[in-house]
């Protein structure tokens, strides 16, 4: 029976796999895959001159371009550019643009950066000291441990070493693959403690975990570069989970580059514990993506090899912003970097359900499922077992495709 269906090809790896399944000659796969990957790319705030040139060049290569109506008669100074074409057509466009001076060359380099991500895909793994964690083979669960007396979720407040180790043992037995330890509360209205106090809580905790659970990689939740350095002097390499995205401590990016450890780059608007009441974005997905992109460039120039990105749910976003980000989470695949998602028991769950953080587990599980569908590689959670069950069901769903 004849059957027609649409294929949504996201990257070159998928394109090659679909062509291979047809049974074509192997030598034809690279040539055909360049034509089977159709890309729609948006270039923002380009000059009218650049928009005209790019439109002419892409049309000449068989693709298409949409620009502001004022570009044709130069009645507008700038325009966004929507480029539509195959991977092969884009490569031809980049070749021409890179030979031009000024803004055209810059646009060509930016297009090439995106195409490279689509070509090589996500890194095969990220590395933290002796731990080598493959990307794509599995979805990781990052268990949240708060060694603070004022965490927003009372069920995760740990104040003694016995409580801490029992919690870690439970998380590991239920499927946690990374333990994320934080000693500064970032809930709304939380008091900002000193670096000394942060270290006095954090170092004993990570040393105890490292001593009793040497097989588990650790992450530390801190926005202070000195804290990161001090912890690593005590226990060796750890993942640094910086919810400020380097915006609070100007030395953080440089420190990560020198220490050569994985860095979770989180988007934030405002200051932890004191977020703006009315955060504003022109387009929250666009703005968050643009700011993360700039930070990724800075980190890459400093030699940071293992970057993970987190859109920063709840950090300077309204309820509507949070759900728009979740609904369009697949937009962040363009980075071709591991994607961390932390939705666990946050206000975007319990406020909608008109309940509390303590009663937000079911809602968290629903949103974690949405995150997996959007491409999350790591779920950062308080409750490991429900997250592990979500992942098992999600993998079963994928295997049935």
NORDACOR-V300867 format. One record per residue. N is the residue number from 1. NEAR is the number of other C-alpha atoms within 8 Angstrom. Layout:
N|NEAR / N|NEAR
This chain:
1|2 / 2|3 / 3|4 / 4|4 / 5|4 / 6|4 / 7|4 / 8|4 / 9|9 / 10|8 / 11|10 / 12|14 / 13|9 / 14|9 / 15|13 / 16|11 / 17|8 / 18|8 / 19|12 / 20|10 / 21|7 / 22|6 / 23|6 / 24|9 / 25|6 / 26|6 / 27|6 / 28|8 / 29|12 / 30|8 / 31|8 / 32|9 / 33|12 / 34|11 / 35|10 / 36|9 / 37|13 / 38|10 / 39|9 / 40|8 / 41|7 / 42|8 / 43|10 / 44|7 / 45|8 / 46|11 / 47|9 / 48|12 / 49|7 / 50|10 / 51|14 / 52|10 / 53|8 / 54|10 / 55|12 / 56|8 / 57|9 / 58|15 / 59|10 / 60|7 / 61|9 / 62|8 / 63|12 / 64|10 / 65|12 / 66|8 / 67|11 / 68|8 / 69|5 / 70|8 / 71|16 / 72|7 / 73|5 / 74|8 / 75|7 / 76|8 / 77|8 / 78|9 / 79|14 / 80|12 / 81|14 / 82|11 / 83|14 / 84|11 / 85|12 / 86|13 / 87|13 / 88|8 / 89|12 / 90|10 / 91|9 / 92|9 / 93|13 / 94|12 / 95|9 / 96|8 / 97|11 / 98|12 / 99|7 / 100|8 / 101|7 / 102|6 / 103|7 / 104|11 / 105|12 / 106|9 / 107|10 / 108|13 / 109|10 / 110|8 / 111|9 / 112|10 / 113|8 / 114|10 / 115|9 / 116|9 / 117|12 / 118|12 / 119|9 / 120|9 / 121|11 / 122|10 / 123|10 / 124|7 / 125|8 / 126|11 / 127|11 / 128|12 / 129|9 / 130|5 / 131|7 / 132|9 / 133|7 / 134|9 / 135|13 / 136|8 / 137|5 / 138|7 / 139|11 / 140|10 / 141|15 / 142|13 / 143|15 / 144|12 / 145|14 / 146|13 / 147|15 / 148|13 / 149|7 / 150|8 / 151|12 / 152|7 / 153|9 / 154|8 / 155|5 / 156|10 / 157|13 / 158|11 / 159|9 / 160|6 / 161|8 / 162|6 / 163|9 / 164|13 / 165|11 / 166|8 / 167|8 / 168|11 / 169|8 / 170|8 / 171|13 / 172|9 / 173|7 / 174|9 / 175|10 / 176|13 / 177|11 / 178|12 / 179|14 / 180|13 / 181|15 / 182|14 / 183|13 / 184|11 / 185|14 / 186|8 / 187|9 / 188|8 / 189|6 / 190|10 / 191|6 / 192|7 / 193|7 / 194|6 / 195|8 / 196|6 / 197|8 / 198|12 / 199|12 / 200|8 / 201|11 / 202|13 / 203|10 / 204|8 / 205|12 / 206|12 / 207|10 / 208|10 / 209|11 / 210|11 / 211|7 / 212|7 / 213|7 / 214|8 / 215|4 / 216|9 / 217|12 / 218|12 / 219|12 / 220|12 / 221|12 / 222|14 / 223|13 / 224|10 / 225|11 / 226|6 / 227|11 / 228|11 / 229|10 / 230|9 / 231|13 / 232|10 / 233|7 / 234|8 / 235|9 / 236|8 / 237|9 / 238|13 / 239|13 / 240|13 / 241|14 / 242|13 / 243|14 / 244|13 / 245|13 / 246|12 / 247|6 / 248|9 / 249|9 / 250|7 / 251|8 / 252|11 / 253|11 / 254|9 / 255|10 / 256|12 / 257|12 / 258|6 / 259|8 / 260|10 / 261|16 / 262|16 / 263|12 / 264|15 / 265|15 / 266|14 / 267|14 / 268|11 / 269|10 / 270|9 / 271|9 / 272|11 / 273|12 / 274|9 / 275|11 / 276|8 / 277|4 / 278|5 / 279|9 / 280|4 / 281|6 / 282|6 / 283|6 / 284|10 / 285|10 / 286|8 / 287|10 / 288|10 / 289|10 / 290|8 / 291|9 / 292|12 / 293|9 / 294|8 / 295|9 / 296|9 / 297|8 / 298|9 / 299|12 / 300|9 / 301|7 / 302|9 / 303|8 / 304|13 / 305|8 / 306|10 / 307|12 / 308|12 / 309|12 / 310|12 / 311|11 / 312|11 / 313|10 / 314|11 / 315|11 / 316|10 / 317|11 / 318|9 / 319|8 / 320|7 / 321|9 / 322|12 / 323|9 / 324|10 / 325|12 / 326|10 / 327|8 / 328|9 / 329|11 / 330|7 / 331|7 / 332|9 / 333|9 / 334|8 / 335|8 / 336|11 / 337|10 / 338|13 / 339|12 / 340|14 / 341|14 / 342|10 / 343|13 / 344|10 / 345|14 / 346|10 / 347|9 / 348|11 / 349|12 / 350|15 / 351|9 / 352|8 / 353|7 / 354|6 / 355|9 / 356|8 / 357|12 / 358|9 / 359|8 / 360|13 / 361|11 / 362|7 / 363|11 / 364|12 / 365|11 / 366|8 / 367|9 / 368|12 / 369|11 / 370|10 / 371|12 / 372|11 / 373|7 / 374|11 / 375|10 / 376|13 / 377|14 / 378|12 / 379|14 / 380|13 / 381|13 / 382|10 / 383|10 / 384|13 / 385|9 / 386|8 / 387|13 / 388|11 / 389|8 / 390|11 / 391|11 / 392|8 / 393|8 / 394|10 / 395|8 / 396|8 / 397|8 / 398|7 / 399|6 / 400|5 / 401|4
